[in-house]
Amino acid sequence: MKEVAIIYTDTRNGNAIDYIEGSLKDIFADHIRLKRYFLNQLDKGCLISADAVLLNGEKLLYTAQPYLSRTDNIVVRRRAGRQRYAQDYARSAVYAIRTWHTLQSHPLR
């Protein structure tokens, strides 16, 4: 089972958060374990470690970096107010995680 961290700015849009996470759970079923983080609630020195890190918007790419144990496993979701973009995000996450898993199983070296 893969550990997937999802980082949001804050808890303001609970419906979108539930939709995004529900879409990922529908796609991956029992193959991933989701853990959500909110930047405005992280303590200094907190270090997030996961097989994949999904960021809810490009702005988080820079503000979340100090909290990440690595940065080669990040997927950034386009910020938009429409639910159809959540599906694009889920598809991007699927591709990134599958690619990562393939590379781990069959290294290029």
Rosetta blueprint (number, residue, H / E / L):
1 M L
2 K E
3 E E
4 V E
5 A E
6 I E
7 I E
8 Y E
9 T L
10 D L
11 T L
12 R L
13 N L
14 G H
15 N H
16 A H
17 I H
18 D H
19 Y H
20 I H
21 E H
22 G H
23 S H
24 L H
25 K H
26 D H
27 I H
28 F H
29 A H
30 D H
31 H H
32 I E
33 R E
34 L E
35 K E
36 R E
37 Y E
38 F E
39 L H
40 N H
41 Q H
42 L L
43 D L
44 K L
45 G L
46 C L
47 L L
48 I E
49 S L
50 A L
51 D L
52 A E
53 V E
54 L E
55 L E
56 N L
57 G L
58 E L
59 K H
60 L H
61 L H
62 Y H
63 T H
64 A L
65 Q H
66 P H
67 Y H
68 L E
69 S L
70 R L
71 T L
72 D L
73 N L
74 I E
75 V E
76 V E
77 R L
78 R L
79 R L
80 A L
81 G L
82 R L
83 Q H
84 R H
85 Y H
86 A H
87 Q H
88 D H
89 Y H
90 A H
91 R H
92 S H
93 A H
94 V H
95 Y H
96 A H
97 I H
98 R H
99 T H
100 W H
101 H H
102 T H
103 L H
104 Q H
105 S H
106 H L
107 P L
108 L L
109 R L
